[in-house]
Amino acid sequence: MVQVYCKNTQETKRFPEGTSLVQMLSEFACQAPYPIVSAKVNNVSQGLKFKVYQNKDIEFMDVRDSSGMRVYCRSLYFLLYKASADVFPGSRLYIEHPISHGYFCHLRKADGSALTPEDLTALEERMQDLVRKDMPFHRYDVQTERAIKEFRKAGFEDKVRLLETSGEAYTDYYTLGETADYYYGKLVPSTGYLKVWGLRLYHDGLLLQVPSREDPSRVAGFEDQPRTFEMFKEALRWNIIMGLSTVGDVNEAFLHGRASELIQIAEALQEKKIVQIAEEVDRRYRSEHPLSVVLITGPSSSGKTTFCKRLSIQLKACGLKPVSVSTDDYFVNRADTPKFPDGSYDFDNFDTVDHALMESDIMKLIAGEEVSVPEYNFVTGLREYNGRKLQLGEGRILLIEGIHALNPALTANIPESAKFKIFINTLTGTLLDDHNMIPTSDNRLLRRIVRDYNKGAFTARESISNWQNVLDAEQKWIYPYQETADAMFNSAYLIEFAVMKNHAEPILRSVPQNCPEYAESHRLLKFIHYFVPVPDKEIPATSLLREFIGG
């Protein structure tokens, strides 16, 4: 017998060795408002078919938890793949990136024809049929060489390259009926769990809609994001041109000595985009209705600071004289900072910034007045005036950087023609394989963990613990304004995970197994294990990556 403690009910029960989590679930009788889809076993995410042979702590999850949502979405990917293989024999499915509260997918039919509304209906009907049949997902743990042979036979060279460069002795894969596929995380037990989803035609592909995090009984609302979609498309287009669509492609390139070349290409692509933005700002500055303020924002760890510096250099090359101000310097005094219901400070709240004062100073600068600019003392929690004065003269342009820079309430009284808005995001264009995309926030989380640790600001455990609060704040205060930007910049780095791996692994291993944050550190360690490591010695000192890895 094994002893199992359930964190949901705070009960301990005994079970025969080999009892599965789904069998235990009925015994613990968790009063969950939504269906349970996965669990954390000793703080490691597991599927409900996981069998227990030793004493464990267990916490059951629904899709409101990020690990539960990942399990549900992976299972949806397989459901869509199975349906597309059944309805359109010989087709290829590519699950590419998140967009509009769902996931964009390309379905290439064998005859090359475009998807039609009738095709969409056929797919939906087949997916619904598979859900009604409650077909089980079967997991197999085999020698990697055997898995490679199976996937090569099926024509999945993307999976072959990934597994060949992974260095793993054993690999697990799944089947649904006679259809086999590979996923780097766990799935739900059967298709009957997948009752909430939607499909719609979107651009030249499909949008797979998933449950709402707030109310998993319904599909998340659709929000068209054409500018963000175009940025993803641009990243994917470049990767396809260079033959680096998946991690297996990138690993093979590294193993063939192309790391230095790819670093230079990645830097050149980013610099080219910064030059284009600088030239557009210069054109607008010298137009009939000249702009005077450049507003720069982006989510946490997107590289706003380095981007602002590099844009300043390119603006100087255009003959302009940029002057930079951060919204952070207009923070209210710590005592006046908004708080969460639990009494902790809500540092991402819009009212953390004295926006009335900041807008007043911006308007004075635009009018040609000299302004005393504050500096925020993060040690004392006070806004201070230390003699810094600014004035915009001929050729001078104001750059304002911060998470609230694009919030229209910050510059409501400034004419739109005087503003140029830039949104920085980190949108990974490379896939693990055709059915396993890389979560876009993983770039930024790894960046934040490494930077916080190297600066002595926070441990990996502390950075992970606060990450969900960061993501929630971004959805409330930052992302609603991304589609209003005049220009978008993708700060994702083609070989970022390969470079970050050497820095992140020892830091992630420092997270103790007996804490909740271990689940995320374990997931990230497993994820970056897929990448062939690349030393950072050839990363230029001006690279955006240096903001996070140092040097």
N, C-alpha and C positions, 0 to 999 in steps of 0.2 A: 504494500500500500504506500501511496505517496500523500504528503500533506500539502494542500494548496490554500493559500490565502488570497481572497478576492478583495481587491481594493474598493470595488464599487459598493459592495455590501458590508465590507469590514468583517467578513466571516472566514473561518477556517474549516475546511472539510477534508475528509480523506477519500481517496479514490484508488481503484486498482491501477497498477502500472500500465501505461499505454492508453489511458483514457484520453480522448480528444477534447479540445477546448469546447467544441460545439456540444458535446455530451455534458460537459461540466456546466455549461451556460444554463441549461434547464434546471439543474440542481441548485444553483445559486439564486435563480429567480431574480435577476437584475430588473429593476423597474426603470427601464430606459424608454424615453419618449419616442425614440426612433430605432429602427432595426440595427442590431449589433452586426458589424461586418468584419471586425478583426480584434486583436488583443495585443497587449504588451506583456510579454513573459519575461520576468526579471529585467524589465525596461528594454526589451528588444521586440520590435514589431513582428508578429507572427500571424499566419492565417488561422482560421478557426479549425482547420483539420490537423493542426499541430498536436502531437501526442506527447503526454507528460510521463517521464520515467523517473523524475527526481522531484524533491520538494521545490515548489515554485511560488512566487508572487505573481498574480495575474490581474490585469486591468482590462476590461472589455471596452471596445470603442465603437462608436457610430461615426458617420461621415462628418460630424461637426469637428472632430479631431483631425488634424492634418494627416496623421498616419492612416486613419480610417478612410479619409478621402482618397489618399493615394491608392490604397488597396481597391477601393470601389472603381476608381477611374481606370486602373490597369485592367480590371476585369471587363469594363466596358470596351476598352480597346480590343480585347480578344473577341468579345461578342460581335463588334462591328466587323472585325477581320473575318470571323467565321461566316457571318452573313454575306459579306462581299464575295468570299470565295465560293459560297454556295450559289448565289444569284448570278455572279459574273465569273464563270470559270476562266482561269488564265489571267485574271486581273491582278494588279499590284496595289496595295494600300500603303500609304505613307502618312503616319501620324506626326505632324510637323511641329506645331507650337500652340500655346494657349492664346486665345483671343476672344474678346466679346463674351466673357464668362463661360467659355467652352474651349474646345480644341479643334483647330483647323486640320483637316485631313485631305489628302489628294487620293483619289481613286482613279487609277488608269485602267480602263477596260481594254481587253485584248484587241478589240478592233480599233482602238484609238479614238472612238467617238466621245463627245462631251456628255456629261451627266445630264439627264432630263428629269423633270418632275415625276415622270412615270418610274424612272430608275430609283428615285428617292422613296417613292411609295413601296416599291418591291423590297428595298432594303429594310424599311421600317417593318413591313409585314413579316419578313424572315426573322428579324431580331425579336419581334414580339412573340413569334412562334417558338423560338429557342427559349425565351424566358418562361413561357407557359409550360414547356416540357421539363423545366427545372433540371437541365442536363448538368452533370457534375464536371468540374474542372479537375482533371487528374494530373498529379505532379510526379515526375520521374527524376531520380538522382542517378546520373550515369557518368562514366568516364568522359572527359571533355572531348577526347578523340572520337568517341562514338557519336556524341552530339554534333560534332563538326561534320561527320560523314552524313548524318541524317539531314542536316540543313543544307549541305552542298547538293545532296540528291534532290532536294526540294527547290533548289535554285536560289536560296537565301544567302548570297555571297556577303551581304552586310553583316549577318550573324556569324558567318564563318570567319570573317576578318576580325570581328570583335573577340570571339572565343579563342582564335589562334594567338592573339596578342595579349590575352588576359593573364596567362601564366597559371591558370587554375587546373588542378588535377581532375576535379569533378565539377559537373555542371548540372543544374536542374532545369527542366523544361516542362511545359504543360501541354495537355491535349484537351480538346473539346470535341467529342465525337471522334472522327478520324483526322481532325485537323490539329497539327502540332504548331507550337509557337514558343518563343523564349521571352521571359520577362525578368527583370532584375530584382523584383520584389514579389511579395505574396499576392494571391488572388482570393476572392470569396469562394466558399465551397461549391456553389452551383449557380447556374444562370437565374434561378428563381429569386436570388437576392437583388437582381438588377431591374427593379421595377420603375425607377425614376430616371428618365433620360429623354433626349429629343434629338432630332436630326433636321437640318435645313440646308438648302443649297446656299453657298456663300462664296462669292467671287468665282474662281474656277474650280472649286472643290466643295467640301462638306464641312459643316460645323457640327461637331458632336457636343451636344449640350448636356451638362451634368447637374446633379442636385445643388440647390442653394445651400451654402454653409449655415445660414441663419434658419432656414426651414427646409430640411432635407426631404420633406414630403412633396416638394414641387421643384421644377426645373429652374435654375438660376435665370434671371431675366436677361434678355438679349440687349446688347448695347453695341451698335455699330462703331467700329474703331478703324476707319480707313487709313489714317496716317500711321498708326501703329502697325497695321497689317502690311503697309508698304515697306516699313522699316524691316520687318521680319523677312519679307520677300526679297529685299535687297541683300540681306545677310545670306539667305539660302542660295540666292543666285550666284554670289561670289564663291561660296563653298563648292557649288556644282561645277563652276568654271574651272576651279583648281583641283577638282576631283577629290574633295575632302568633305563629303556629305555626312559621314559617320565617324565615330571614334575609331573604329577599325581602320578606316582610311588614314586618319591622322597618325595613329600609332605606327602604321606601316611606313609612312613618310619619315617619321622620326628614326625608325630602325634602319632606314636607308640613307641617313645622314642629312636630311633636309631641314632640321630644326632651325638652323641659323637663317636659312632662306625664308622660312615661314614666319619667323620673328620679324624680319625686315618687311615682308609683305604686310603683316598685320599692322605694323607701325605706319607704313606708307598709306594704307587704306584709311586709317584714322586721321592722319595728318591731311590727307586729301580732302576729307569731309570737313575738317576744321577750316581749311583754306576756303572751301566753297561757302561756308557760313560767314566767314570774315568778309569775303568779297561781296556777299549779299548785304551784310550790315553796312559796308562802305557805300555800296550803290544807293541804299536807302538813305544814308546820312547825307548824301550829296544830291538827293532828289528834290523835286519841287516842294514836297512836304517832308522835310528831314526828320528822321527819328533822333531821339536824344537819350533813350534808356534801353539797355539790353537786359532782359530779365531771364535768369538762368535757374532752372530747378531740376529736380530729379529725386528719386527715392534714395534711401540710405545706402551708402557705399557704391553709388553709381559713378563716382569719380568727378563730382562737381568741382572740387577745389583745383585739381590738375587741369581739367578742361578749361576752367576760367583763366588759368595762367597761360595755357597754350593758345587760347583764343586771343588773349591780350597781345601776345607776341605777333600773331598774324595780323591783328588790327593795326599794330605799329608798322608792320611791313606795308600796309595799305596807306600809311601816312596819317593815321588817327592816333590820338593820345587817350587810351582807355584809363578810367579811374574806377577802382573796384570798391564796393561796399557789400557787407554781408548782413542779411536779415538778423543773424545771431547777435550782432552788436546792438540791435534795438530790442533785445529781450527786456521784459519788465523785470524789476527787482525780484529776487527769489521769493520774498514774502508775498508778492502779488501774483505769483505763477498759479494758473489753474490747477486743480487737483482732481484725481479720480475719486470715485465714491469711497475707496479704501483709505483715502488720505494721502496717497503718494502723488508726487508731482506729475502732471501731464505736460511734459516738455514739448510734445509735438502739436499741441493745441494752437490754433491760429491766434488766440488771445495771449499766448506766451510772448508774442511780438507786440510792441507798442506801435500798432500799424497807423494810428492817427498821426503820431509824431514822425514816423518814417515817411509817410506820404507827404506831409508838410515839408520835410527837408528835401525830398525829391523835387517837389514843385518849385521850391526856392532855388535849387541848383539849376533846374531847367530855365528859370527866369534870369539866370546869370548872377545870382546872389552868392556871397560867401557863406558857408554853413559850417558850424562846429559839429563834427561827427563823433558820436559816442563810441566807446569800446567797452564790451561786456567783460567783467572780471568773473570768470567761472569759479574761482576759488572763493571769493567773498559773496558771490551772487548779487553783485551790484553793477548797475550801469554807470560808467565813469566817463568824464570828459577830461582828456589828457592833452589837450592842445592841438588835436588833429583837425585841420580845417581844409575844406574842399571848395573849389569853384570851377565851373565849367566855362572855358573860354573857347576860342576858335580851334576846331579840330579835336576838342575833348568830348568824350562820350562816356556815359555812366553805365557801369556793369554792376548789376545787383544779383547776388547769388544767395540762394537759401531755399529751404523746402517749401516756403510759402510765396515764393517770388511770382508764381503765375496765378495765385489766388486773386481774382478780379477785385475783391474788396480792398486789397493792399494798394491798388493804383486806380481806384474808381474814378477819381477826378482828373486823371491824366489822359489826354486824347489817345485813342488807339493808334493813330498815325505816328505818334511819338514813341511807340513801344515796339520792340522786337523781342519775341518770346521764344526761348529755346528750352526744349525738354530733353533731358539726358536719361536714357534707360539702358539696361543691360540685358539684351535679348540674344540668348544663345542660339546660333544658327545651326550648329552641329548636333546631330542626333547620336544616341548610343547605337541604335540601329533603326531600321525603318518603322518599328513599332514601339520604340522606347525613346521618348524625347527627354531632354535634360530640363528639369524644372528651372524656369528663368530666375527664381529667387536664390537658387543654390550658389550661383556666381557671387552674389552680393553677401550671402551669409558667410561663405568661406573667406571673402575679403575682410569682412568685419571681424570675424574670429581672429584672423592672423594679425590684423592691424591693432585691435584692442589688446591682444596678448603681447605683441612686440613693444607697444607703448606703455605696458604696465597698467593700462586703464581697467581692464576686466579679464577675468579668466575665461577660458572657453565655455565653462559651465554657465557663467554669468551672461555671456553674450548670447548663448543659445536660449537661456531662460527668458531673456527679454525680447527675443526675436518676434514672437507672435504679436506682442504689443506694437512692435515697429511696423509689422505688416498691416495690422488693423488700422494704425494711424495713417499709413500711406493710402489705404483705400478710402479713407475719409477726407484727408487733407491734400493729397498730392495727385493721385491718378485721375480724379474727376476733371482735371484741367489739362491733361496731356494732349488731347485732341485740339486744343485751342492754340497750340504752338505754331509759330511761323517756320520753325526748323526743328528737326529731331536728330539727335546724335546717339548712336549705339556704341556704348563703351565696352561691350563684350569683346573679349580678346580671343582670337582664333585658337591659340594654344594655351589659354589661361589655366585650365585645370591641370595640364601637364606641368606647368611651371609652379602652380600653387601647391601641387601635391607634396613636394619636399618640405614646404613650410608648414602645411596644415596637418600632416599625419602625426608628428610628435605632439602637437598641441591638442589635437582631438583625442589622442590616447590618454591625455591627462585627466579626462572626465571620469570620475568614479562610476563603477557599474551600479552602485546602490542608490543612484539619484535619478530623477525623471529625465534629466537632460542627456543621460547616456543613450537613450533611444535615438536621438538625433545625431549624436556623435558617431554611433555605430552605423547608422544609415549612410552618413557622409563618408566614413572610412571605407565602407563597402563600395560606394559609388566611385570615389577617386582611385580605388584600386584598379579600375578598368584602364586607367591611363598610363602609358609609358612615360616615366618622369623625364623632365628636361631641366637642366640647371639654368639658373637665372643670370649667369655671368654675361650673357649677350643682350640682356634686356637694357635698353638705353636708360640713362639717368633721368631723361625727360618723359619716359613712358608713363602712361596712366597707371600701369601696374605697380610702379614704384611707390605710389601713394599708400599701398597696402603692404607690400613685402619689404619696403625700406630700400635704402641705397640710392 
